[in-house]
Structures are given as C-alpha cells and as structure tokens.
C-alpha cells in the first residue's frame, strides 16, 4: 500500500476509500442492515446511524466523544429458550480494519456500553452481548433455575453467536471481512475469552482474558466461602481497621519497607504469614486479632474445602489482599443474602440458604449440574495452536473476588497437558500461543495500589500481526490527577519483575523479568 501511494497517490486514495468505506449497494446505508438476512435465529431489531459525538443508553449516563457510527441491535434465539441481546457498533469512518468482541461482567444481563464505546474510539468494529441473562424489573437471575439452555448461553454460546453475527455485519457494511478479529474481556469477560479459546479457537486471532472466572462453579464456591467465613458468627467478623493491621503486617513480614511504601507485594507466592502472630494477648484492640478472627483469616487464606474429602475447590485469598477482604462481604447484616445466590438456586431450589449449605453433598450436586454448561477449564488448546491464534491472560495479585490462584492453576494444567511428549514429537512451548501475566497489587480487573493500567490489547495485536510475543508489558499506576505514580514491567508467568539495584523504584526501566527463584535471591 505504501509503495502504491508513493508512486500513484491518486490511486492510493481511491483504493483506501474502497477498502475503508461502506460498500455500494444494499449495505451502503446503515438502515439497510435491518432488512438483510443474518441467519435463521437472528432478528435485527434496530439499525441506525448515530451522529453528533454522543450516545445515551436507556437509564444510563451519556457517553461522549464518540465518532459517528452505525448501531445495530439484534436478538438471537439459537435454542428454544434463548433470548440473547447483541449490539454491534460499526465506525462510519476511519475503521481500522479490525473487529473486536468485548466481554461482560457478573451475570451480565445488560449490554456493556462502556466497552463498546472504548473499542469504537480506537477504530474497531465492536460487539457486545448481554449473554442471554436479561431479567424483568424486580427479578434476578434465579428465574433461570433448571434452564440449561440459558446456562449454555451464559457459559459459552452467546459469545460465539455474537461473534458470528458481528463478522457478518462487518462484511455487509464494509463490503469485506475484517483483517483480524480480537476479543477483550475481564472477569466474566475473561471466562468468555477462555471459552472462545477452548471451544471456538477460529473465532478470534487474538484473545485477552483478564481475571477470568473460567472455573465458574469454583469461583462462586469461593465467593460463598469468603462471605460465610466472615458472616457465620459475629465473633469471626474482622472489621476494616483490623484488616488494615493484618495487611500491613503481611507487607512488612514478606516485603519489608519497600512493600509497605508501595502498598503491595511484588510476588505474593513467596509470602508465608501466620495470622496467629497477631493474636491478642491482652485487651482486644485494632492492632490484634481475637482467636475467632485468627481462625477466620486462616480459612480465607486456605480457600473453600470439602470437610469430608479435604478437596480444595478453589484457591484461597492471596497474601497482600487483606485490606480488601471487606469487599467480599457486601451484606454486613447476618440475615443478608449471599452474593450471586441465583447460581446456587438454579440447582438447589429457591429456598436455598447459605447458612445451611452442605460443603460436601450439596457442593457436589451443584458442581455436577453446572460444570459442563458454565466452566471453561479445558487445558487442551490444540485448536488455538494449530490456527496460529494467541491467548493473553492477565490477573491482579490482589484480586479479592476471582482470586488469582486459579489463573496459576489453569496455567499449570496447560503446562502439564503440553509437557507430554509423544514419540518423535517435540515438546510444545506453550509460550508460542498462550501467556499469563500476573499484575502485582491490582484488585479485580483494576484498582488497588499496583499498576492497573495495562494495554493488553496492543500487546496481543503486536503478537498476532507482527509475531512479537510480549516479553513484558509496562503497567502504569495513575494518581487522581492523572499523573504517573509508578510503572512496572509485568512479566510472563512464572517470571517476575526484579529491581536491578539501580534507578528509581517507580520506573519500569529499573526492573527486569527473571524467574521467581532468581528474584528471591
């Protein structure tokens, strides 16, 4: 293209106009998309141009600084019980030639307009789905009890169907397919990304999966365990002042003055701290823990466990996240309903109560009923590898909701899966197609004392389109005024960033990626 433009500038302009403007014919106008066939179970309910730089979703704040775009709203019914909402936003001008699928959060049930806007501003044709989880006003997702097709929509199908539709709309509107397709999501969106990588590896050239709730049944056992641990008895509850004491003690014990100053641990896996060291020896105050509080802290670190078999359902809270444990207890009154209660009611009935939950029998019933519908735990990424597509996973080390140990467990499972060498077949280097980045001090998707601004999309685009695998990604922490507080290279697991011994400790150039074992020396 550059050669043509240099030698024949007018030809180059004509060619660019052809490639990046809507094609002539029936798809020239945005409204025409509503009258085209996009599959037997797809209804386009709206296709309209949006101009003027703003868009206001119903009941939400206005979104500004938007380029003009074609907004397409669709309803999909891939099963007799499916009702999946999808929106696709197509930039009218300056399309970058790429399609981006975006993820949702929690039970979804709504379009994530902020994600659509973010992709559109970068020039992507962008899509999002409510994952088939929309509910009438006054209801919650408990209405999907005993409805496995809805579980499939939430677990994997809605994202795939959204992707197929978005690609068709891109082709119809622009007159050609996207050059490359990417998926970006965090939390539930991270699970969507891993489900795509495992089940539909041809859908996207590159996938970014952040703080992935891919072990969905385990995630909710973990959330329930943490909530119940703090709420089961008044004596076990740990007030915020004591959580702060515990947090500072962990930082001092495992990271010294540097960790206390920056507010997070560089490598929580190297930290061993016994909360019993804070047991009150005299009058109780905010600088110590009572025996029930010590026991509660140990349970939170340990994670949910089957009391009979001692099976660990999900990893426990990471060292360095203690200050945020109160966020795991959003209902301080003992009579409050547990977070994400509907997923348990799907299987165990509307009268399910967290206080009487049987962590042996009922946990097994719940997992057996849902795991094939909502989990994305398969370590076999052969399809992704064969296609040459890439998977970039990241997770904050201070994540109190989807605790980061599960990202490590999945990485270990993939590593083990590809460590088996068949006769005459070389060992697979998973780093060629899958990399995990653990971000120190970052909470769930963002927040925390650590550097939570990390451009993972640019990293995966560079990997896909130029073959440059990310050896590290610079992450930034911004102050309230937008200034840069610190930067740190985030390294492919199991490497960690180690200070070189010279330079400012808040600058990325002062660190290098080394193995965790080297970092501790």
N, C-alpha and C positions, 0 to 999 in steps of 0.2 A: 504493500500500500504506500509506504513512504517513497519508494522508487517511482511509482506511478505519479504521485503528487509532485515530486520534484521535476520530472520530465514533462508531465502533461497536467498542469494544475487544474485546468477546467475539467478534464476527465475525472480527476480525483474528487473534485467537489460533487460531480454528478453521481459518481459511484457511492460516495458517503451518503448522499441524500437517499439513494435507493436502499442502502443497507439499513439505515437507522431511522427511517420514517415509515409510518404505516403504509402498507401496500395499497395499490389502487384496487378497485373492485368492491366486492360486498363488505370487506372488512375495513374500508377506508375510514368510516365513521365509527366511533365507539359504540353508538347505539345499535349498530348492525350486529354486534356480537350476541345480542339477546335473541336474535332470530335465526342463529345458526345452530346446527345440531352438535352437541358436545358429548353425546353418549346417551344410552337408553335410560339411565337413572339420574340424569343431571337436568336440573331446571335453572336457567338463568333468570333470576327474578328482577335484576336491575343491571343496566349497563349505561353509564352516563359519564360525560366529561366533567371533571372538577377543575375549576379555574379560580384565579384570584388569590392563590397562595395560602388558603386556609381550608380546614375541614373540621366539622364539629360532629363527632359521633353522638348518637342519641343518649342524653343523660350524662355526657362527659364533657370535659373541658375542650376548648378549641385547640386544634393543632395548627401551628403556623409555620411559615417559611417553607411551604411545600411548592414544588414545581407543578405545573399543570399535568394532570394525569387522567387516564380512563379508569373509572372504578367499576368493577364487575362483582356482583353479589350472586352467589349460587347456592342452591340447596341440593344435596346429594342423598340418594337413597340406595346405596349398594346392597342393603339387605331389607327384608320386610319390616324391620324395626329400626332402621337407621334414619336419622334426620340431622345431617351434617351441614353446618353453615360454613361457607368458604368465601373469602374475599381475595380478589387479585387486583393489584394496582399496577397499571402499565404507564410508565412515563411517556408523555406526549412527545418530548424532545430529549435529546442528549441521553438516550438509552445507552448503557454501557455494553449491551450485547449479552448480558448475563441474566439468569433467573435465580431468585433467592426464595427458598421456603423458610418460613420462620416458625418458631415454637411458641408454646403457650405455657401456662403455669397452673399448679394445683389441679383441680378437677376441670379446668378450662371453663367451658360453658359460655364463653364470650369471645369475640374477636379481639386480638391483641393489637389495637390500632397503633400503639406506640412503636411496635416492631415493624408494622407496615410503613409507617412514616420514616423510620430510620433507614430502611432499605431503599425507599423511594428517593430520599435525599442524596443517596450515594449513586443513583442512576440505575438501580436494579429494577427489573420487573419482579414484583414481590407478592408473596401469597401467605395467608394465614387461615387457620380453621378453629372453630370452637370445639372441635373434636367430638361433635355429636352429644355434648353434655349440657346443652342449654335446658333450663328448667323454668316452669311458670313462676311468676312472682309469688312469694310466700312459701315456695317449696325448696327442697335441696336435692342433692343427687341420690338421696335414699330412694327416690322413685324408680331407680334403675335396678332394684333388687330382683334377682332371678331373671335378668335380661341379658344373657351372654352376648347377644349381637351388639348391644351398647358397650359392653366391656371390650369387645374386639375393636369397635370404633375408637374408643379411648386409648386402647393399648397400642394399636398399630395401623388400623385400616384408614382412619380419617386422614392421616398424614400422607399416606400413599395415594389416596384418591385425590386429595388436594393437589399433590404434585402432578399427577396425570392431567388434571384439568388445567392447571396453570400452564403447563407446556403446550397444551392445545390452544389456549387463548393467546399465548405469545406468538405461536405460529400464525394464527389467524390475523392478529392485529398488525404484526410487523412483516408478514409475508415470508418469514423464515424462522427456523428454530434458534433458540439461544445458543451461543457459542459454548457456554459452560453453565452448569447449574450447581448451586450451593445450598446447604441447609445450615441454619444457625439457631440454636435454642439453648435454654438453661433451665434446670430443674425438671419439670415435666417436659420442657423442650429438649433437655438433654436426653431424656428417655426416648423421645420421638426420634432424635438423631441416631441413637444406638439401634432402635428398632429398624430404622431405614437401612443402616449399615448391615444388619444381620439378615433381614428378610427381603429387602429390595435394594441390593447394592448397586444396581444400574440406575437408580433414580437420580443420584447426585454424584457429581465429580468430586466434590469435597464436602465434608460434614464437620461442623463444630458442635460438640456436645458438652455443655457446661453443667457441673454439679448434677450429673444425671441420676434421676430417680428410676434407673433401669431395673433394679431389683425392687419392683413396686410393692410386692407383698411385704418384703423385708423392710422397706422404708417406713411403711405405716405401722408395722410392729415396733420399730424403733421409736417413732414419734409417740406411740401409745405408751411404751415403756418409760420414756423420759417424763411424760406428763404424769403417769401414775406414780412414779417414784417420788416426785415432788409433792403429789397431792394425796397420797393414800392415807397419811396421818398428818395432823398438824405439826407434830414434833419433827417430821422429816423435812418439812419445808425449809429451804435455805433462802433467806432474804437477800436482796441485792447487795447490801453492804458486806455481807459475809461472802457472797460470790466474788466480789471485788477483792477481798482479802485472799481468798483461795487463788484467784487468778494471779495476783502479784507474787504470791508465794511460789507458784509454779514457774513463773517467768524468772524469778530470782534464782530458784534452785536449778533450773535447766538451761537458762540463757544468760544469767548474770546481769551486770549493769547494762550491757547492750540491749538485751531483751526488754528490760524494764524501761529503758529510754525510748525504744521504738514501739513498744506495746505489743509485741508478738514474738513467737519463736520462729527461727529460721527452718528448723527441722523437728517438728513435734514427735516424730517416730523415735528420736533419740532420748526422749524425756521419760523418766520414771519418777513419779512423785506419789507418795503415800499421804492421802488426806488425814490419816490418823496423826500425823505430825502436828496438826493444828487442833487436836482435841483439847477442849477446855480443861484446865487443871484447877481452876479456881472459879470465881464468879463468871457467869456467861456474859460475853460482850461481843462486839462485831469483829474482834481480832481472833476469834477462835470458833470452833465447831463443836456442837454437842455430839454425843455418841450417835443418836439417830441421824444427825446431819452428816457425820462421817460415813455412816453406812449408806446413806442415800448417794453421796458423792461417789463411793466405790461402785455402786450399782450403775450410775450414769457412765462412768469410765468403762465398765465391763460390757454394757450393751445388753439387749434382750436375750434371755437364756431360758431354754426349756428346763423346768425344775426337776424333771424326771431323767431325761437323757443328757442334760447339760449341753445340748447343742446350742451354739451361739447363732441366733437368727440373723444378726446384723451387727456390725462393729459398734463400739461404744463412742461416747463423746471424746474428741481429741484433746490432748493437753494444750492449753492455751486458749480454749474457747469458754472458760468458766464464767467470765463476766456476762456472756450472752445466754446462759442457761435459763434465765428467767423468760426468755422468748419462747422456750419450749413449753411454757405453762401459761397460755393465753387466757385461761379462765381461773382466776385465783380462788374463787369460791369452790369448796369441795363438791357442791351439787352440780357444778358446771359440766356440760357435755364435753367429751374428749375431742381433740382436733381430728378432722377427717373421719368422724364417726360413720358417715354413709357407707364407706367401703366395707366396714365390718357388717353393717346392716344388710348389705347386698347378699351376704351369705348366711348370717346368723340371725336375721329377722329384725323387725322394727323395735322389739323390746330389748335388744342388746344393750348391756350396760357395762361400761369399762371396769367398774369395781368388781364385778363377778366374772371377769374374763378368765378363762382357763388357759394358761400358757402352755399346756400340753395338748389336750384333746381339741379344744376349740381352735387353737392356733393351727393345728394340722388340718382341720376341716376347712378353715379359711384359706390357707395357702393352696391346698389341693384344688379347691373350686376355682381359684382365680389365676394361678401362676401361668397357665397356658394362654390366657387371654391378655394379661397385662404386663408380664415380665419380659425383659429383653436382656437375658443373661447368657446367651449362647456365645461361647468364645470362638466359634468357627467363623472366621472372616474370609474364607476362601473366595467367595464371590467378589468381595471388595478387592482382594489382592489380584485376582485374575483380571478385573476390569481396569486396574491401574488407578482406582479411585482412592481417596485419602480420608482418614478419620483422625481428627484432632480433638482430644478430650482434655478438659481442664477442671480443676476443683479447688476451692478455697480450703486451706488447712484449718480455718476457724469456723467452718460450716456447722451450725448447731441444728439444722433441720434435716438435710440429707447428709449425714456425717461422712467425712471424706474417706474413711477406711474402706468403704465399699468400692470406691474407684480403684484403690490399691488391689482389692480382692479380684476385681474384674481383670485388671492388668496382669495379675499373677496367673489367672486362669487362661488368658490368651497366651501368655508366655509359655505356660506348661503345654497347652494344646499344640503349639508350634515347635516345641522342643523335641518332639518325637521325630526321629529321622528314619524314613523308610529306606530300604536297600537301594543304594545308588542315588538317593535324593538328598541334596544338600540341606542343611538346617536352614529354616526360614528366619530371616531377620525381620521381626515384626515392625521395626522402626521404619521400614520402607513404605508402610501403608497405615500404621497406627502409632500415635504418640500421645502420652499422657503428661500433662503439666500440672504440678501441684503448686498452688499460689499461697505463700506464707501470709498469715494474718488476715486473710479475706474470709468473710462470712458467706452466707448463701447467695451465690451469684455476684454479689457486690457488698460493699460495706466492710466495716472493721478497720483496724489500724493499718493493715497491709495495703500494698499497691493493687487496687482493684480495677484500674483502667488498663485493659489489655486487649490489643487489637488482634484477636484470633482470626477474624475473617480475612484480613490482609495476609496473615501468615499462611492460611490454607490456600488462598488464591495463588500466592507465590509458589507454594509447594506443587499445586496442580498444574499451573500454567507455565512455570519455568523450571520445574524439577528441583527446586531448592527446598529441601526439608528443613524445618525450623530447628536449628541447633540451640536456640534460646529465643525467648520473646521478651522484650522490655515491657515491664508493667510499671505503671505510674500511680502514685497517690497524690491527689489534688487537695489543696486546702479549700476552705469555704469560699475564698475569693478567687478560686480557680488557679492559684499558683501551684507550682510543683513542690510538693513536700519531700518526696523521695522517689527514686526509681530503683528497680531491681531486675536483673535478668531472671526470668522464670525458665527452668531447665527441664528437659525431657526426663521423666522418671525412669530410673532411680537416681539420677543426678540431682544435686542441689547446688545452689549458688554459695560460694565460699569467698569471704573477703580476702583480697590479695595481700593485705597487710599495709597497703598504702593507698592514699586517695581518700576523698570524702566518703563516709559510710552511707550517705544517702544518694550516691551516684552509681548508676548501673556499671559504668566502666571500672569501678573498683572491685568488681566481683568476676569470678569465672565459674563455669559449670564443672563440677567434679563429682566423683562417686560419693555416696553418703559416707562410706567408710573412710575415705580420704578426708572428708570435711570434719570428721570428729577428731582427727589427729592434731 
